[in-house]
Amino acid sequence: MNSRVNRANSRVNRANSRVNRANSRVNRANSRVNRANSRVNRANSRVNRANSRVNGMNSRVNRANSRVNRANSRVNRANSRVKQKKYSDHYIKDRRFPYL
């Protein structure tokens, strides 16, 4: 009776040993994947910080451009209110050729 139990236990032990070796391989593979992911995460973090700085700079540039655009708009409106005197008006002799 004991010998049957011992043989059964031996089979179970061998099976468990195979499972343990398989789990060990999986754990090593997961460890490699985790290290690779950690490197990727650090790289992404650096990229994100760089992008954040670029976004801040773009925001400042956009605000500056907006101020310039508003100033240009004011100048354009002022210029459109001023009646432009044609250069040729002073010299017109023949109204058929106003720009000569």
C-alpha positions as CSV (number, residue, x, y, z in Angstrom):
1,M,0.0,0.0,0.0
2,N,2.7,2.4,1.0
3,S,4.6,1.6,-2.2
4,R,1.6,2.6,-4.4
5,V,1.3,5.9,-2.5
6,N,5.0,6.5,-2.8
7,R,4.8,5.9,-6.6
8,A,1.8,8.2,-6.9
9,N,3.6,10.9,-4.8
10,S,6.7,10.5,-7.0
11,R,4.6,11.1,-10.1
12,V,3.0,14.1,-8.5
13,N,6.4,15.4,-7.5
14,R,7.8,15.0,-11.0
15,A,4.7,16.8,-12.4
16,N,5.1,19.6,-9.9
17,S,8.8,19.9,-10.8
18,R,7.9,20.3,-14.5
19,V,5.3,23.0,-13.6
20,N,7.9,24.8,-11.4
21,R,10.5,24.8,-14.2
22,A,7.9,26.1,-16.6
23,N,6.8,28.8,-14.2
24,S,10.4,29.8,-13.6
25,R,10.9,30.3,-17.4
26,V,7.7,32.4,-17.5
27,N,8.9,34.5,-14.6
28,R,12.3,35.1,-16.3
29,A,10.5,36.1,-19.5
30,N,8.2,38.4,-17.6
31,S,11.1,40.0,-15.8
32,R,12.7,40.8,-19.2
33,V,9.5,42.2,-20.5
34,N,9.1,44.4,-17.3
35,R,12.7,45.7,-17.7
36,A,12.0,46.6,-21.4
37,N,8.7,48.3,-20.4
38,S,10.5,50.2,-17.7
39,R,13.0,51.5,-20.3
40,V,10.2,52.5,-22.7
41,N,8.4,54.2,-19.9
42,R,11.4,56.3,-19.0
43,A,12.0,57.2,-22.6
44,N,8.3,58.2,-22.9
45,S,8.6,60.3,-19.8
46,R,11.5,62.2,-21.3
47,V,9.5,62.7,-24.6
48,N,6.5,63.9,-22.6
49,R,8.6,66.4,-20.7
50,A,10.1,67.7,-23.9
51,N,6.7,68.0,-25.5
52,S,5.4,69.8,-22.5
53,R,8.2,72.4,-22.9
54,V,7.4,72.7,-26.6
55,N,3.7,73.2,-25.9
56,G,4.5,75.9,-23.4
57,M,6.7,77.7,-25.9
58,N,4.0,77.3,-28.6
59,S,1.4,78.8,-26.2
60,R,3.6,81.8,-25.6
61,V,4.3,82.2,-29.4
62,N,0.6,81.9,-30.1
63,R,-0.2,84.6,-27.6
64,A,2.5,86.9,-29.1
65,N,1.2,86.2,-32.6
66,S,-2.3,87.0,-31.5
67,R,-1.1,90.4,-30.1
68,V,0.7,91.1,-33.4
69,N,-2.4,90.2,-35.4
70,R,-4.6,92.5,-33.3
71,A,-2.1,95.3,-33.7
72,N,-2.0,94.7,-37.5
73,S,-5.8,94.6,-37.6
74,R,-5.9,98.0,-35.9
75,V,-3.3,99.4,-38.4
76,N,-5.3,98.0,-41.3
77,R,-8.5,99.6,-40.1
78,A,-6.8,102.9,-39.6
79,N,-5.2,102.7,-43.0
80,S,-8.5,101.9,-44.6
81,R,-10.1,105.0,-43.0
82,V,-7.4,107.3,-44.4
83,K,-8.2,108.2,-48.0
84,Q,-5.2,107.2,-50.0
85,K,-4.1,110.0,-52.4
86,K,-3.1,108.6,-55.8
87,Y,0.4,109.4,-56.7
88,S,-0.7,110.3,-60.2
89,D,-3.4,112.8,-59.1
90,H,-0.8,115.6,-58.9
91,Y,0.3,114.9,-62.5
92,I,-3.0,114.2,-64.3
93,K,-3.2,116.0,-67.5
94,D,-5.4,113.5,-69.5
95,R,-8.2,111.8,-67.5
96,R,-8.3,109.0,-70.0
97,F,-4.8,107.8,-68.7
98,P,-5.0,108.5,-64.9
99,Y,-1.9,106.5,-64.1
100,L,0.5,108.0,-66.6
